[in-house]
Amino acid sequence: MKRKTAMRLGNALMGLGLLTMVGGVGYSILNQLPELGLPQFLAHGAIGSIFIGAILWLAGARVGGRERVADRYWWVRHYDSRCANSKTHRHS
């Protein structure tokens, strides 16, 4: 897959995941209001949609290449000798 296509697909999956998560949270909140009369059996689906949205978000980050950038910075921050807190510097 070309890089530009992968970025677009990744962005689309991340956007779909975000909408799914926000919709699930919104329905879960609105379901708590008794005057709206929303079906109770959809509340479990709304909670499940939060997790499905998170999976879509992570899949989009993986396809779009954003996950590798975050991993690289994490690696640099934790294992690069220039960024690590070295205990070899001792004051005499």
CNS distance restraints for C-alpha pairs under 8 A (distance, minus, plus):
assign (resid   1 and name CA) (resid   5 and name CA) 6.54 0.50 0.50
assign (resid   1 and name CA) (resid   6 and name CA) 6.25 0.50 0.50
assign (resid   2 and name CA) (resid   6 and name CA) 6.08 0.50 0.50
assign (resid   3 and name CA) (resid   7 and name CA) 6.10 0.50 0.50
assign (resid   4 and name CA) (resid   8 and name CA) 6.29 0.50 0.50
assign (resid   5 and name CA) (resid   9 and name CA) 6.09 0.50 0.50
assign (resid   6 and name CA) (resid  10 and name CA) 5.92 0.50 0.50
assign (resid   6 and name CA) (resid  63 and name CA) 5.94 0.50 0.50
assign (resid   6 and name CA) (resid  64 and name CA) 5.28 0.50 0.50
assign (resid   6 and name CA) (resid  65 and name CA) 7.87 0.50 0.50
assign (resid   7 and name CA) (resid  11 and name CA) 6.04 0.50 0.50
assign (resid   7 and name CA) (resid  63 and name CA) 7.10 0.50 0.50
assign (resid   7 and name CA) (resid  64 and name CA) 4.28 0.50 0.50
assign (resid   7 and name CA) (resid  65 and name CA) 7.13 0.50 0.50
assign (resid   8 and name CA) (resid  12 and name CA) 6.09 0.50 0.50
assign (resid   8 and name CA) (resid  64 and name CA) 7.17 0.50 0.50
assign (resid   9 and name CA) (resid  13 and name CA) 6.15 0.50 0.50
assign (resid   9 and name CA) (resid  60 and name CA) 6.99 0.50 0.50
assign (resid   9 and name CA) (resid  63 and name CA) 7.11 0.50 0.50
assign (resid   9 and name CA) (resid  64 and name CA) 6.78 0.50 0.50
assign (resid  10 and name CA) (resid  14 and name CA) 6.08 0.50 0.50
assign (resid  10 and name CA) (resid  59 and name CA) 7.35 0.50 0.50
assign (resid  10 and name CA) (resid  60 and name CA) 3.88 0.50 0.50
assign (resid  10 and name CA) (resid  61 and name CA) 5.86 0.50 0.50
assign (resid  10 and name CA) (resid  62 and name CA) 7.22 0.50 0.50
assign (resid  10 and name CA) (resid  63 and name CA) 5.03 0.50 0.50
assign (resid  10 and name CA) (resid  64 and name CA) 4.06 0.50 0.50
assign (resid  10 and name CA) (resid  65 and name CA) 7.74 0.50 0.50
assign (resid  11 and name CA) (resid  15 and name CA) 6.03 0.50 0.50
assign (resid  11 and name CA) (resid  60 and name CA) 6.17 0.50 0.50
assign (resid  11 and name CA) (resid  61 and name CA) 7.60 0.50 0.50
assign (resid  11 and name CA) (resid  64 and name CA) 6.62 0.50 0.50
assign (resid  12 and name CA) (resid  16 and name CA) 6.06 0.50 0.50
assign (resid  12 and name CA) (resid  60 and name CA) 7.15 0.50 0.50
assign (resid  13 and name CA) (resid  17 and name CA) 5.98 0.50 0.50
assign (resid  13 and name CA) (resid  56 and name CA) 5.77 0.50 0.50
assign (resid  13 and name CA) (resid  57 and name CA) 6.12 0.50 0.50
assign (resid  13 and name CA) (resid  59 and name CA) 6.97 0.50 0.50
assign (resid  13 and name CA) (resid  60 and name CA) 4.59 0.50 0.50
assign (resid  14 and name CA) (resid  18 and name CA) 6.12 0.50 0.50
assign (resid  14 and name CA) (resid  56 and name CA) 6.24 0.50 0.50
assign (resid  14 and name CA) (resid  57 and name CA) 4.23 0.50 0.50
assign (resid  14 and name CA) (resid  58 and name CA) 7.24 0.50 0.50
assign (resid  14 and name CA) (resid  59 and name CA) 7.53 0.50 0.50
assign (resid  14 and name CA) (resid  60 and name CA) 4.81 0.50 0.50
assign (resid  14 and name CA) (resid  61 and name CA) 6.66 0.50 0.50
assign (resid  15 and name CA) (resid  19 and name CA) 6.20 0.50 0.50
assign (resid  15 and name CA) (resid  57 and name CA) 7.33 0.50 0.50
assign (resid  16 and name CA) (resid  20 and name CA) 6.08 0.50 0.50
assign (resid  16 and name CA) (resid  53 and name CA) 7.23 0.50 0.50
assign (resid  16 and name CA) (resid  56 and name CA) 7.06 0.50 0.50
assign (resid  16 and name CA) (resid  57 and name CA) 7.50 0.50 0.50
assign (resid  17 and name CA) (resid  21 and name CA) 6.14 0.50 0.50
assign (resid  17 and name CA) (resid  52 and name CA) 7.30 0.50 0.50
assign (resid  17 and name CA) (resid  53 and name CA) 3.91 0.50 0.50
assign (resid  17 and name CA) (resid  54 and name CA) 6.00 0.50 0.50
assign (resid  17 and name CA) (resid  55 and name CA) 7.23 0.50 0.50
assign (resid  17 and name CA) (resid  56 and name CA) 4.70 0.50 0.50
assign (resid  17 and name CA) (resid  57 and name CA) 4.71 0.50 0.50
assign (resid  18 and name CA) (resid  22 and name CA) 6.11 0.50 0.50
assign (resid  18 and name CA) (resid  53 and name CA) 6.13 0.50 0.50
assign (resid  18 and name CA) (resid  54 and name CA) 7.52 0.50 0.50
assign (resid  18 and name CA) (resid  57 and name CA) 6.65 0.50 0.50
assign (resid  19 and name CA) (resid  23 and name CA) 5.89 0.50 0.50
assign (resid  19 and name CA) (resid  53 and name CA) 7.42 0.50 0.50
assign (resid  20 and name CA) (resid  24 and name CA) 6.10 0.50 0.50
assign (resid  20 and name CA) (resid  49 and name CA) 6.09 0.50 0.50
assign (resid  20 and name CA) (resid  50 and name CA) 6.51 0.50 0.50
assign (resid  20 and name CA) (resid  52 and name CA) 7.43 0.50 0.50
assign (resid  20 and name CA) (resid  53 and name CA) 4.92 0.50 0.50
assign (resid  21 and name CA) (resid  25 and name CA) 6.20 0.50 0.50
assign (resid  21 and name CA) (resid  49 and name CA) 6.17 0.50 0.50
assign (resid  21 and name CA) (resid  50 and name CA) 4.30 0.50 0.50
assign (resid  21 and name CA) (resid  51 and name CA) 7.31 0.50 0.50
assign (resid  21 and name CA) (resid  52 and name CA) 7.59 0.50 0.50
assign (resid  21 and name CA) (resid  53 and name CA) 4.84 0.50 0.50
assign (resid  21 and name CA) (resid  54 and name CA) 6.84 0.50 0.50
assign (resid  22 and name CA) (resid  26 and name CA) 5.96 0.50 0.50
assign (resid  22 and name CA) (resid  50 and name CA) 7.48 0.50 0.50
assign (resid  23 and name CA) (resid  27 and name CA) 6.06 0.50 0.50
assign (resid  23 and name CA) (resid  46 and name CA) 7.62 0.50 0.50
assign (resid  23 and name CA) (resid  49 and name CA) 7.94 0.50 0.50
assign (resid  24 and name CA) (resid  28 and name CA) 6.07 0.50 0.50
assign (resid  24 and name CA) (resid  45 and name CA) 7.90 0.50 0.50
assign (resid  24 and name CA) (resid  46 and name CA) 4.34 0.50 0.50
assign (resid  24 and name CA) (resid  47 and name CA) 5.97 0.50 0.50
assign (resid  24 and name CA) (resid  48 and name CA) 7.69 0.50 0.50
assign (resid  24 and name CA) (resid  49 and name CA) 5.43 0.50 0.50
assign (resid  24 and name CA) (resid  50 and name CA) 5.42 0.50 0.50
assign (resid  25 and name CA) (resid  29 and name CA) 6.22 0.50 0.50
assign (resid  25 and name CA) (resid  46 and name CA) 6.98 0.50 0.50
assign (resid  25 and name CA) (resid  47 and name CA) 7.21 0.50 0.50
assign (resid  25 and name CA) (resid  50 and name CA) 6.82 0.50 0.50
assign (resid  26 and name CA) (resid  30 and name CA) 6.10 0.50 0.50
assign (resid  27 and name CA) (resid  31 and name CA) 5.79 0.50 0.50
assign (resid  27 and name CA) (resid  43 and name CA) 7.28 0.50 0.50
assign (resid  27 and name CA) (resid  46 and name CA) 6.28 0.50 0.50
assign (resid  28 and name CA) (resid  32 and name CA) 6.83 0.50 0.50
assign (resid  28 and name CA) (resid  43 and name CA) 5.97 0.50 0.50
assign (resid  28 and name CA) (resid  46 and name CA) 6.07 0.50 0.50
assign (resid  28 and name CA) (resid  47 and name CA) 6.90 0.50 0.50
assign (resid  29 and name CA) (resid  33 and name CA) 7.56 0.50 0.50
assign (resid  30 and name CA) (resid  36 and name CA) 7.66 0.50 0.50
assign (resid  30 and name CA) (resid  38 and name CA) 7.99 0.50 0.50
assign (resid  31 and name CA) (resid  36 and name CA) 7.54 0.50 0.50
assign (resid  31 and name CA) (resid  37 and name CA) 7.78 0.50 0.50
assign (resid  31 and name CA) (resid  38 and name CA) 5.87 0.50 0.50
assign (resid  31 and name CA) (resid  39 and name CA) 7.79 0.50 0.50
assign (resid  31 and name CA) (resid  40 and name CA) 7.27 0.50 0.50
assign (resid  31 and name CA) (resid  43 and name CA) 6.85 0.50 0.50
assign (resid  33 and name CA) (resid  37 and name CA) 7.64 0.50 0.50
assign (resid  34 and name CA) (resid  38 and name CA) 7.72 0.50 0.50
assign (resid  39 and name CA) (resid  43 and name CA) 7.56 0.50 0.50
assign (resid  41 and name CA) (resid  45 and name CA) 7.53 0.50 0.50
assign (resid  42 and name CA) (resid  46 and name CA) 6.20 0.50 0.50
assign (resid  43 and name CA) (resid  47 and name CA) 6.41 0.50 0.50
assign (resid  44 and name CA) (resid  48 and name CA) 6.21 0.50 0.50
assign (resid  45 and name CA) (resid  49 and name CA) 6.02 0.50 0.50
assign (resid  46 and name CA) (resid  50 and name CA) 6.70 0.50 0.50
assign (resid  47 and name CA) (resid  51 and name CA) 7.17 0.50 0.50
assign (resid  48 and name CA) (resid  52 and name CA) 6.31 0.50 0.50
assign (resid  49 and name CA) (resid  53 and name CA) 5.84 0.50 0.50
assign (resid  50 and name CA) (resid  54 and name CA) 6.31 0.50 0.50
assign (resid  51 and name CA) (resid  55 and name CA) 6.31 0.50 0.50
assign (resid  52 and name CA) (resid  56 and name CA) 6.22 0.50 0.50
assign (resid  53 and name CA) (resid  57 and name CA) 6.06 0.50 0.50
assign (resid  54 and name CA) (resid  58 and name CA) 6.21 0.50 0.50
assign (resid  55 and name CA) (resid  59 and name CA) 6.07 0.50 0.50
assign (resid  56 and name CA) (resid  60 and name CA) 6.07 0.50 0.50
assign (resid  57 and name CA) (resid  61 and name CA) 6.24 0.50 0.50
assign (resid  58 and name CA) (resid  62 and name CA) 6.17 0.50 0.50
assign (resid  59 and name CA) (resid  63 and name CA) 6.13 0.50 0.50
assign (resid  60 and name CA) (resid  64 and name CA) 5.81 0.50 0.50
assign (resid  61 and name CA) (resid  65 and name CA) 6.03 0.50 0.50
assign (resid  61 and name CA) (resid  66 and name CA) 5.03 0.50 0.50
assign (resid  61 and name CA) (resid  67 and name CA) 5.45 0.50 0.50
assign (resid  62 and name CA) (resid  66 and name CA) 6.28 0.50 0.50
assign (resid  62 and name CA) (resid  67 and name CA) 5.29 0.50 0.50
assign (resid  62 and name CA) (resid  68 and name CA) 7.49 0.50 0.50
assign (resid  65 and name CA) (resid  69 and name CA) 7.09 0.50 0.50
assign (resid  66 and name CA) (resid  70 and name CA) 6.57 0.50 0.50
assign (resid  67 and name CA) (resid  71 and name CA) 6.19 0.50 0.50
assign (resid  68 and name CA) (resid  72 and name CA) 6.06 0.50 0.50
assign (resid  69 and name CA) (resid  73 and name CA) 6.37 0.50 0.50
assign (resid  70 and name CA) (resid  74 and name CA) 6.14 0.50 0.50
assign (resid  71 and name CA) (resid  75 and name CA) 6.02 0.50 0.50
assign (resid  72 and name CA) (resid  76 and name CA) 6.16 0.50 0.50
assign (resid  73 and name CA) (resid  77 and name CA) 6.01 0.50 0.50
assign (resid  74 and name CA) (resid  78 and name CA) 6.17 0.50 0.50
assign (resid  75 and name CA) (resid  79 and name CA) 5.68 0.50 0.50
assign (resid  75 and name CA) (resid  80 and name CA) 7.22 0.50 0.50
assign (resid  76 and name CA) (resid  80 and name CA) 4.84 0.50 0.50
assign (resid  76 and name CA) (resid  83 and name CA) 7.21 0.50 0.50
assign (resid  77 and name CA) (resid  83 and name CA) 5.76 0.50 0.50
assign (resid  77 and name CA) (resid  84 and name CA) 6.86 0.50 0.50
assign (resid  78 and name CA) (resid  83 and name CA) 7.22 0.50 0.50
assign (resid  78 and name CA) (resid  84 and name CA) 6.19 0.50 0.50
assign (resid  79 and name CA) (resid  83 and name CA) 7.49 0.50 0.50
assign (resid  79 and name CA) (resid  84 and name CA) 6.39 0.50 0.50
assign (resid  80 and name CA) (resid  84 and name CA) 6.04 0.50 0.50
assign (resid  81 and name CA) (resid  86 and name CA) 7.87 0.50 0.50
